[in-house]
Amino acid sequence: MSNFSIVCKAKDLKDKLARTLLEMKKEPYAKVQ
């Protein structure tokens, strides 16, 4: 694997984490309960 592909995967993971965190902030415990 080249460094470029690793960076792309890291960016994708960060985007996914940011989206999930935003969803959790919007609906604090709606999905859990």
CHARMM-style PDB file with segment names, atoms N, HN, CA, C and O in Angstrom:
ATOM      1  N   MET     1       0.840  -1.203   0.000  1.00  0.00      PROA
ATOM      2  CA  MET     1       0.000   0.000   0.000  1.00  0.00      PROA
ATOM      3  C   MET     1       0.873   1.250   0.000  1.00  0.00      PROA
ATOM      4  O   MET     1       1.904   1.311   0.669  1.00  0.00      PROA
ATOM      5  N   SER     2       0.439   2.229  -0.757  1.00  0.00      PROA
ATOM      6  HN  SER     2      -0.399   2.180  -1.300  1.00  0.00      PROA
ATOM      7  CA  SER     2       1.184   3.489  -0.785  1.00  0.00      PROA
ATOM      8  C   SER     2       0.689   4.417   0.313  1.00  0.00      PROA
ATOM      9  O   SER     2      -0.386   4.209   0.875  1.00  0.00      PROA
ATOM     10  N   ASN     3       1.473   5.437   0.613  1.00  0.00      PROA
ATOM     11  HN  ASN     3       2.346   5.606   0.156  1.00  0.00      PROA
ATOM     12  CA  ASN     3       1.075   6.382   1.661  1.00  0.00      PROA
ATOM     13  C   ASN     3      -0.217   7.097   1.289  1.00  0.00      PROA
ATOM     14  O   ASN     3      -1.018   7.427   2.163  1.00  0.00      PROA
ATOM     15  N   PHE     4      -0.428   7.339  -0.016  1.00  0.00      PROA
ATOM     16  HN  PHE     4       0.223   7.071  -0.727  1.00  0.00      PROA
ATOM     17  CA  PHE     4      -1.626   8.063  -0.460  1.00  0.00      PROA
ATOM     18  C   PHE     4      -2.888   7.311  -0.070  1.00  0.00      PROA
ATOM     19  O   PHE     4      -3.829   7.908   0.452  1.00  0.00      PROA
ATOM     20  N   SER     5      -2.918   6.008  -0.316  1.00  0.00      PROA
ATOM     21  HN  SER     5      -2.153   5.523  -0.740  1.00  0.00      PROA
ATOM     22  CA  SER     5      -4.113   5.221   0.008  1.00  0.00      PROA
ATOM     23  C   SER     5      -4.348   5.196   1.514  1.00  0.00      PROA
ATOM     24  O   SER     5      -5.494   5.223   1.965  1.00  0.00      PROA
ATOM     25  N   ILE     6      -3.269   5.145   2.295  1.00  0.00      PROA
ATOM     26  HN  ILE     6      -2.339   5.124   1.929  1.00  0.00      PROA
ATOM     27  CA  ILE     6      -3.407   5.139   3.760  1.00  0.00      PROA
ATOM     28  C   ILE     6      -4.009   6.464   4.223  1.00  0.00      PROA
ATOM     29  O   ILE     6      -4.882   6.481   5.091  1.00  0.00      PROA
ATOM     30  N   VAL     7      -3.546   7.570   3.648  1.00  0.00      PROA
ATOM     31  HN  VAL     7      -2.838   7.557   2.943  1.00  0.00      PROA
ATOM     32  CA  VAL     7      -4.077   8.887   4.020  1.00  0.00      PROA
ATOM     33  C   VAL     7      -5.554   8.969   3.662  1.00  0.00      PROA
ATOM     34  O   VAL     7      -6.355   9.494   4.436  1.00  0.00      PROA
ATOM     35  N   CYS     8      -5.919   8.450   2.488  1.00  0.00      PROA
ATOM     36  HN  CYS     8      -5.268   8.024   1.859  1.00  0.00      PROA
ATOM     37  CA  CYS     8      -7.326   8.484   2.070  1.00  0.00      PROA
ATOM     38  C   CYS     8      -8.185   7.698   3.052  1.00  0.00      PROA
ATOM     39  O   CYS     8      -9.258   8.158   3.441  1.00  0.00      PROA
ATOM     40  N   LYS     9      -7.725   6.525   3.454  1.00  0.00      PROA
ATOM     41  HN  LYS     9      -6.853   6.151   3.138  1.00  0.00      PROA
ATOM     42  CA  LYS     9      -8.493   5.706   4.402  1.00  0.00      PROA
ATOM     43  C   LYS     9      -8.612   6.424   5.735  1.00  0.00      PROA
ATOM     44  O   LYS     9      -9.673   6.388   6.360  1.00  0.00      PROA
ATOM     45  N   ALA    10      -7.551   7.074   6.182  1.00  0.00      PROA
ATOM     46  HN  ALA    10      -6.690   7.104   5.675  1.00  0.00      PROA
ATOM     47  CA  ALA    10      -7.584   7.803   7.454  1.00  0.00      PROA
ATOM     48  C   ALA    10      -8.606   8.936   7.385  1.00  0.00      PROA
ATOM     49  O   ALA    10      -9.346   9.167   8.341  1.00  0.00      PROA
ATOM     50  N   LYS    11      -8.645   9.641   6.252  1.00  0.00      PROA
ATOM     51  HN  LYS    11      -8.044   9.453   5.476  1.00  0.00      PROA
ATOM     52  CA  LYS    11      -9.617  10.737   6.102  1.00  0.00      PROA
ATOM     53  C   LYS    11     -11.033  10.191   6.135  1.00  0.00      PROA
ATOM     54  O   LYS    11     -11.910  10.785   6.763  1.00  0.00      PROA
ATOM     55  N   ASP    12     -11.269   9.068   5.469  1.00  0.00      PROA
ATOM     56  HN  ASP    12     -10.557   8.586   4.959  1.00  0.00      PROA
ATOM     57  CA  ASP    12     -12.609   8.466   5.463  1.00  0.00      PROA
ATOM     58  C   ASP    12     -13.025   8.095   6.882  1.00  0.00      PROA
ATOM     59  O   ASP    12     -14.160   8.347   7.286  1.00  0.00      PROA
ATOM     60  N   LEU    13     -12.105   7.497   7.639  1.00  0.00      PROA
ATOM     61  HN  LEU    13     -11.183   7.293   7.310  1.00  0.00      PROA
ATOM     62  CA  LEU    13     -12.430   7.103   9.013  1.00  0.00      PROA
ATOM     63  C   LEU    13     -12.736   8.331   9.862  1.00  0.00      PROA
ATOM     64  O   LEU    13     -13.663   8.314  10.672  1.00  0.00      PROA
ATOM     65  N   LYS    14     -11.960   9.397   9.678  1.00  0.00      PROA
ATOM     66  HN  LYS    14     -11.207   9.412   9.020  1.00  0.00      PROA
ATOM     67  CA  LYS    14     -12.206  10.628  10.451  1.00  0.00      PROA
ATOM     68  C   LYS    14     -13.573  11.199  10.106  1.00  0.00      PROA
ATOM     69  O   LYS    14     -14.301  11.647  10.992  1.00  0.00      PROA
ATOM     70  N   ASP    15     -13.929  11.186   8.813  1.00  0.00      PROA
ATOM     71  HN  ASP    15     -13.337  10.822   8.093  1.00  0.00      PROA
ATOM     72  CA  ASP    15     -15.243  11.703   8.404  1.00  0.00      PROA
ATOM     73  C   ASP    15     -16.354  10.888   9.047  1.00  0.00      PROA
ATOM     74  O   ASP    15     -17.328  11.447   9.551  1.00  0.00      PROA
ATOM     75  N   LYS    16     -16.209   9.562   9.030  1.00  0.00      PROA
ATOM     76  HN  LYS    16     -15.418   9.108   8.620  1.00  0.00      PROA
ATOM     77  CA  LYS    16     -17.239   8.693   9.627  1.00  0.00      PROA
ATOM     78  C   LYS    16     -17.363   8.963  11.120  1.00  0.00      PROA
ATOM     79  O   LYS    16     -18.472   9.045  11.648  1.00  0.00      PROA
ATOM     80  N   LEU    17     -16.222   9.100  11.806  1.00  0.00      PROA
ATOM     81  HN  LEU    17     -15.321   9.033  11.377  1.00  0.00      PROA
ATOM     82  CA  LEU    17     -16.253   9.369  13.246  1.00  0.00      PROA
ATOM     83  C   LEU    17     -16.910  10.715  13.520  1.00  0.00      PROA
ATOM     84  O   LEU    17     -17.717  10.833  14.443  1.00  0.00      PROA
ATOM     85  N   ALA    18     -16.576  11.725  12.734  1.00  0.00      PROA
ATOM     86  HN  ALA    18     -15.921  11.630  11.984  1.00  0.00      PROA
ATOM     87  CA  ALA    18     -17.155  13.058  12.934  1.00  0.00      PROA
ATOM     88  C   ALA    18     -18.667  13.009  12.746  1.00  0.00      PROA
ATOM     89  O   ALA    18     -19.413  13.621  13.511  1.00  0.00      PROA
ATOM     90  N   ARG    19     -19.122  12.273  11.715  1.00  0.00      PROA
ATOM     91  HN  ARG    19     -18.517  11.777  11.093  1.00  0.00      PROA
ATOM     92  CA  ARG    19     -20.570  12.177  11.470  1.00  0.00      PROA
ATOM     93  C   ARG    19     -21.272  11.474  12.619  1.00  0.00      PROA
ATOM     94  O   ARG    19     -22.324  11.929  13.068  1.00  0.00      PROA
ATOM     95  N   THR    20     -20.712  10.381  13.101  1.00  0.00      PROA
ATOM     96  HN  THR    20     -19.857  10.012  12.736  1.00  0.00      PROA
ATOM     97  CA  THR    20     -21.350   9.644  14.196  1.00  0.00      PROA
ATOM     98  C   THR    20     -21.383  10.504  15.457  1.00  0.00      PROA
ATOM     99  O   THR    20     -22.371  10.491  16.191  1.00  0.00      PROA
ATOM    100  N   LEU    21     -20.304  11.254  15.712  1.00  0.00      PROA
ATOM    101  HN  LEU    21     -19.501  11.265  15.116  1.00  0.00      PROA
ATOM    102  CA  LEU    21     -20.286  12.122  16.897  1.00  0.00      PROA
ATOM    103  C   LEU    21     -21.355  13.200  16.779  1.00  0.00      PROA
ATOM    104  O   LEU    21     -22.030  13.510  17.760  1.00  0.00      PROA
ATOM    105  N   LEU    22     -21.516  13.775  15.586  1.00  0.00      PROA
ATOM    106  HN  LEU    22     -20.968  13.524  14.789  1.00  0.00      PROA
ATOM    107  CA  LEU    22     -22.550  14.797  15.392  1.00  0.00      PROA
ATOM    108  C   LEU    22     -23.930  14.196  15.612  1.00  0.00      PROA
ATOM    109  O   LEU    22     -24.781  14.818  16.248  1.00  0.00      PROA
ATOM    110  N   GLU    23     -24.159  12.999  15.097  1.00  0.00      PROA
ATOM    111  HN  GLU    23     -23.467  12.494  14.581  1.00  0.00      PROA
ATOM    112  CA  GLU    23     -25.453  12.334  15.277  1.00  0.00      PROA
ATOM    113  C   GLU    23     -25.721  12.102  16.758  1.00  0.00      PROA
ATOM    114  O   GLU    23     -26.843  12.301  17.225  1.00  0.00      PROA
ATOM    115  N   MET    24     -24.703  11.684  17.495  1.00  0.00      PROA
ATOM    116  HN  MET    24     -23.792  11.523  17.115  1.00  0.00      PROA
ATOM    117  CA  MET    24     -24.860  11.421  18.927  1.00  0.00      PROA
ATOM    118  C   MET    24     -25.176  12.718  19.673  1.00  0.00      PROA
ATOM    119  O   MET    24     -25.976  12.718  20.608  1.00  0.00      PROA
ATOM    120  N   LYS    25     -24.552  13.819  19.263  1.00  0.00      PROA
ATOM    121  HN  LYS    25     -23.902  13.820  18.503  1.00  0.00      PROA
ATOM    122  CA  LYS    25     -24.819  15.103  19.919  1.00  0.00      PROA
ATOM    123  C   LYS    25     -26.241  15.570  19.614  1.00  0.00      PROA
ATOM    124  O   LYS    25     -26.915  16.125  20.480  1.00  0.00      PROA
ATOM    125  N   LYS    26     -26.697  15.341  18.370  1.00  0.00      PROA
ATOM    126  HN  LYS    26     -26.149  14.890  17.666  1.00  0.00      PROA
ATOM    127  CA  LYS    26     -28.051  15.759  17.995  1.00  0.00      PROA
ATOM    128  C   LYS    26     -29.083  14.959  18.776  1.00  0.00      PROA
ATOM    129  O   LYS    26     -30.018  15.525  19.343  1.00  0.00      PROA
ATOM    130  N   GLU    27     -28.911  13.638  18.803  1.00  0.00      PROA
ATOM    131  HN  GLU    27     -28.152  13.178  18.342  1.00  0.00      PROA
ATOM    132  CA  GLU    27     -29.861  12.758  19.490  1.00  0.00      PROA
ATOM    133  C   GLU    27     -29.119  12.003  20.588  1.00  0.00      PROA
ATOM    134  O   GLU    27     -28.700  10.864  20.381  1.00  0.00      PROA
ATOM    135  N   PRO    28     -28.953  12.627  21.754  1.00  0.00      PROA
ATOM    136  CA  PRO    28     -28.072  12.095  22.811  1.00  0.00      PROA
ATOM    137  C   PRO    28     -28.230  10.607  23.065  1.00  0.00      PROA
ATOM    138  O   PRO    28     -27.263   9.855  22.948  1.00  0.00      PROA
ATOM    139  N   TYR    29     -29.450  10.165  23.414  1.00  0.00      PROA
ATOM    140  HN  TYR    29     -30.236  10.776  23.508  1.00  0.00      PROA
ATOM    141  CA  TYR    29     -29.617   8.746  23.741  1.00  0.00      PROA
ATOM    142  C   TYR    29     -30.819   8.155  23.018  1.00  0.00      PROA
ATOM    143  O   TYR    29     -31.349   7.125  23.436  1.00  0.00      PROA
ATOM    144  N   ALA    30     -31.250   8.792  21.948  1.00  0.00      PROA
ATOM    145  HN  ALA    30     -30.820   9.628  21.609  1.00  0.00      PROA
ATOM    146  CA  ALA    30     -32.440   8.331  21.227  1.00  0.00      PROA
ATOM    147  C   ALA    30     -32.223   6.927  20.677  1.00  0.00      PROA
ATOM    148  O   ALA    30     -33.120   6.086  20.744  1.00  0.00      PROA
ATOM    149  N   LYS    31     -31.024   6.669  20.128  1.00  0.00      PROA
ATOM    150  HN  LYS    31     -30.295   7.352  20.073  1.00  0.00      PROA
ATOM    151  CA  LYS    31     -30.768   5.361  19.513  1.00  0.00      PROA
ATOM    152  C   LYS    31     -30.589   4.273  20.572  1.00  0.00      PROA
ATOM    153  O   LYS    31     -30.920   3.113  20.331  1.00  0.00      PROA
ATOM    154  N   VAL    32     -30.072   4.640  21.734  1.00  0.00      PROA
ATOM    155  HN  VAL    32     -29.803   5.583  21.930  1.00  0.00      PROA
ATOM    156  CA  VAL    32     -29.808   3.639  22.775  1.00  0.00      PROA
ATOM    157  C   VAL    32     -31.105   3.191  23.429  1.00  0.00      PROA
ATOM    158  O   VAL    32     -31.340   1.993  23.585  1.00  0.00      PROA
ATOM    159  N   GLN    33     -31.945   4.138  23.810  1.00  0.00      PROA
ATOM    160  HN  GLN    33     -31.754   5.111  23.683  1.00  0.00      PROA
ATOM    161  CA  GLN    33     -33.181   3.794  24.514  1.00  0.00      PROA
ATOM    162  C   GLN    33     -34.233   3.264  23.556  1.00  0.00      PROA
ATOM    163  OT1 GLN    33     -35.338   2.925  23.979  1.00  0.00      PROA
TER     164      GLN     33
END
